Amino acid sequence: MKNSLQLIVNAVLAIAVAVLFYLYFAGQPAKAVRPPVAVVATATDSAATDAPEAEEPEAEESSLSALADTNKVGYVESGKLLDGYQGMKDARKRLETKARGWEAQNKKLVTGFQAAVQQYQQKAESMTQEQRATTEQQLQARQMQVAQEQEKLQRQAQEEEAKTTQQALERANKQIERYGKQHGYRLILLSGGGGIGYARKDLDVTTPVLRFLNDEYRGKK
């Protein structure tokens, strides 16, 4: 009976794991990892340091770099930018959809194991000692299999989250750099992560940069 009681406890723990799994992967937004700072070269050194983007004509790239003003800097609030960027919003929606699928798989694993435990409990009294021992061993093996499948789903969720988020961040960072070149910025810094101790509000270019990112994203979807 001690083994039977342990199986009941294990079943409860498996259900708790399922709940935590859902809260973490379906309930949390994608991690807002800060993209790297977009540094824009001046007109004098852009020819030596700026390689033209693959999809942009060289003439256009040179024109954008020539707008750089060595005295013009700005910053964006990274958290606000990523929360408002439509590309990141779409990435999070895709992750939430996939998370619901992972949760359904996880729930199927847990409920199946729970049903097997309940079935054993109902029949345990009518079983011989040998039959009980065999069934308990089978349930313990199944529990291990459920745990392995849950770990597999967790790894899949983490890998997909990292991949989807990184793709959105790379696109955002590329367009921040383009925005800086178009508007003559020497440097655009990212606040919100300890990179800026103080900045004048007139240097905050979050709103126009965010508008630029969303316009670009909607135009190229």
C-alpha positions as CSV (number, residue, x, y, z in Angstrom):
1,M,0.0,0.0,0.0
2,K,3.0,2.3,0.6
3,N,3.8,2.1,-3.2
4,S,0.1,2.8,-4.0
5,L,0.1,5.9,-1.8
6,Q,3.3,7.0,-3.5
7,L,1.7,6.6,-6.9
8,I,-1.2,8.8,-5.8
9,V,1.2,11.5,-4.7
10,N,3.1,11.2,-7.9
11,A,-0.1,11.6,-9.9
12,V,-0.9,14.8,-8.0
13,L,2.6,16.1,-8.7
14,A,2.2,15.4,-12.4
15,I,-1.0,17.4,-12.5
16,A,0.8,20.3,-10.7
17,V,3.6,20.1,-13.3
18,A,1.0,20.4,-16.0
19,V,-0.5,23.6,-14.4
20,L,2.9,25.2,-14.0
21,F,3.8,24.2,-17.6
22,Y,0.7,26.1,-18.9
23,L,1.2,29.1,-16.7
24,Y,4.8,29.5,-17.9
25,F,4.5,28.8,-21.6
26,A,1.0,29.9,-22.4
27,G,0.6,32.7,-19.8
28,Q,3.9,34.6,-20.2
29,P,4.8,36.8,-23.1
30,A,7.9,36.2,-25.1
31,K,11.0,37.5,-23.3
32,A,11.8,41.1,-24.3
33,V,15.5,40.6,-24.9
34,R,17.2,43.9,-25.8
35,P,18.4,44.1,-29.4
36,P,21.9,45.5,-29.8
37,V,22.4,49.2,-29.9
38,A,22.2,50.6,-33.5
39,V,25.3,52.7,-34.1
40,V,25.2,54.9,-37.1
41,A,28.5,56.1,-38.7
42,T,29.2,59.7,-39.6
43,A,29.4,60.9,-43.2
44,T,33.2,61.0,-43.0
45,D,33.7,57.4,-41.9
46,S,30.6,55.7,-43.2
47,A,32.3,54.8,-46.5
48,A,35.0,52.9,-44.6
49,T,32.8,51.2,-42.0
50,D,29.3,50.8,-43.5
51,A,28.7,47.9,-45.8
52,P,25.5,48.3,-47.9
53,E,22.6,46.1,-46.9
54,A,22.1,43.2,-49.3
55,E,18.6,44.2,-50.3
56,E,19.2,48.0,-50.5
57,P,20.8,49.7,-53.6
58,E,24.2,51.1,-52.9
59,A,23.2,54.6,-54.0
60,E,20.4,54.7,-51.5
61,E,22.6,53.4,-48.7
62,S,25.2,56.1,-49.4
63,S,22.5,58.7,-49.4
64,L,21.2,57.5,-46.0
65,S,24.7,57.4,-44.4
66,A,25.4,60.9,-45.7
67,L,22.6,62.3,-43.5
68,A,24.4,61.4,-40.3
69,D,25.0,64.3,-37.9
70,T,27.8,63.8,-35.4
71,N,26.0,65.9,-32.8
72,K,22.6,64.2,-33.1
73,V,21.9,61.3,-30.7
74,G,18.7,59.8,-29.3
75,Y,17.4,56.9,-27.3
76,V,14.4,54.6,-27.3
77,E,12.7,52.9,-24.4
78,S,13.4,49.2,-25.3
79,G,10.5,47.8,-23.3
80,K,8.0,50.2,-24.7
81,L,9.4,49.7,-28.2
82,L,9.1,45.9,-28.1
83,D,5.6,46.0,-26.5
84,G,4.4,48.3,-29.3
85,Y,6.2,46.7,-32.2
86,Q,3.7,44.8,-34.3
87,G,6.3,42.3,-35.4
88,M,6.8,41.3,-31.7
89,K,3.1,41.2,-31.1
90,D,2.6,38.8,-34.0
91,A,5.5,36.7,-32.7
92,R,3.9,36.4,-29.3
93,K,0.6,35.5,-30.8
94,R,2.2,32.7,-32.8
95,L,3.9,31.5,-29.6
96,E,0.6,31.6,-27.7
97,T,-1.1,29.5,-30.4
98,K,1.7,26.9,-30.2
99,A,1.7,26.9,-26.4
100,R,-2.0,25.9,-26.4
101,G,-1.0,22.9,-28.6
102,W,1.8,22.0,-26.3
103,E,-0.5,22.3,-23.3
104,A,-3.1,20.0,-25.0
105,Q,-0.4,17.4,-25.5
106,N,0.7,17.8,-21.9
107,K,-2.8,17.5,-20.6
108,K,-3.3,14.3,-22.5
109,L,-0.2,12.8,-21.0
110,V,-1.2,13.7,-17.5
111,T,-4.9,12.7,-17.7
112,G,-3.9,9.4,-19.3
113,F,-1.6,8.6,-16.4
114,Q,-4.2,9.7,-13.8
115,A,-6.8,7.4,-15.4
116,A,-4.4,4.5,-15.2
117,V,-3.7,5.2,-11.5
118,Q,-7.4,5.4,-10.7
119,Q,-8.1,2.2,-12.5
120,Y,-5.4,0.4,-10.5
121,Q,-6.8,1.8,-7.2
122,Q,-10.3,0.4,-8.1
123,K,-8.9,-3.1,-8.8
124,A,-6.1,-3.2,-6.3
125,E,-8.1,-5.1,-3.6
126,S,-9.1,-7.9,-5.9
127,M,-5.5,-8.4,-7.2
128,T,-2.9,-10.7,-5.9
129,Q,0.2,-9.4,-4.3
130,E,2.1,-10.3,-7.5
131,Q,-0.4,-8.6,-9.7
132,R,-0.2,-5.4,-7.6
133,A,3.5,-5.4,-7.7
134,T,3.6,-5.8,-11.5
135,T,1.0,-3.1,-12.1
136,E,2.8,-0.7,-9.8
137,Q,6.0,-1.2,-11.7
138,Q,4.2,-0.6,-15.0
139,L,2.7,2.6,-13.6
140,Q,6.1,3.8,-12.3
141,A,7.6,3.2,-15.8
142,R,4.7,5.1,-17.4
143,Q,5.2,8.0,-14.9
144,M,8.8,8.2,-16.0
145,Q,7.7,8.2,-19.7
146,V,5.3,11.1,-19.0
147,A,8.0,13.1,-17.3
148,Q,10.3,12.6,-20.3
149,E,7.6,13.7,-22.7
150,Q,7.0,16.8,-20.6
151,E,10.6,17.7,-20.6
152,K,10.6,17.2,-24.4
153,L,7.7,19.6,-24.8
154,Q,9.4,22.1,-22.5
155,R,12.6,22.1,-24.5
156,Q,10.6,22.5,-27.7
157,A,8.7,25.5,-26.2
158,Q,11.9,27.1,-25.1
159,E,13.6,26.6,-28.4
160,E,10.7,27.9,-30.4
161,E,10.3,30.9,-28.1
162,A,14.0,31.9,-28.4
163,K,13.9,31.4,-32.2
164,T,10.7,33.4,-32.8
165,T,11.7,36.2,-30.5
166,Q,15.2,36.5,-32.0
167,Q,13.8,36.8,-35.5
168,A,11.6,39.7,-34.5
169,L,14.4,41.4,-32.6
170,E,16.8,41.1,-35.6
171,R,14.3,42.7,-37.9
172,A,13.6,45.5,-35.4
173,N,17.2,46.2,-34.9
174,K,17.9,46.3,-38.6
175,Q,15.1,48.9,-39.1
176,I,16.3,51.0,-36.1
177,E,19.6,51.3,-37.8
178,R,17.9,52.3,-41.0
179,Y,15.8,54.8,-39.2
180,G,19.0,56.3,-37.6
181,K,20.6,56.7,-41.1
182,Q,17.5,58.2,-42.6
183,H,17.1,60.8,-39.8
184,G,20.8,61.7,-39.4
185,Y,21.5,60.1,-36.0
186,R,25.1,59.5,-34.9
187,L,23.8,57.1,-32.2
188,I,20.6,55.7,-31.0
189,L,20.8,54.2,-27.5
190,L,18.4,51.7,-25.8
191,S,17.1,52.6,-22.4
192,G,15.3,50.4,-19.9
193,G,18.2,47.9,-19.3
194,G,20.7,50.1,-17.4
195,G,22.3,51.6,-20.5
196,I,21.3,55.1,-19.7
197,G,21.6,56.8,-16.3
198,Y,20.0,60.1,-17.5
199,A,18.7,61.4,-20.8
200,R,16.8,64.5,-21.7
201,K,13.3,63.8,-22.9
202,D,13.8,65.8,-26.1
203,L,16.2,63.0,-27.1
204,D,13.5,60.3,-26.7
205,V,12.8,59.0,-30.2
206,T,10.8,56.0,-29.2
207,T,7.5,57.1,-30.7
208,P,8.8,58.0,-34.2
209,V,11.0,54.9,-34.3
210,L,8.1,52.7,-33.3
211,R,5.9,54.3,-36.0
212,F,8.7,53.7,-38.5
213,L,9.0,50.0,-37.5
214,N,5.3,49.3,-37.6
215,D,4.9,51.0,-41.0
216,E,7.8,49.0,-42.4
217,Y,6.5,45.8,-40.9
218,R,3.0,46.2,-42.2
219,G,4.3,47.2,-45.6
220,K,6.5,44.1,-46.1
221,K,4.3,41.4,-44.5
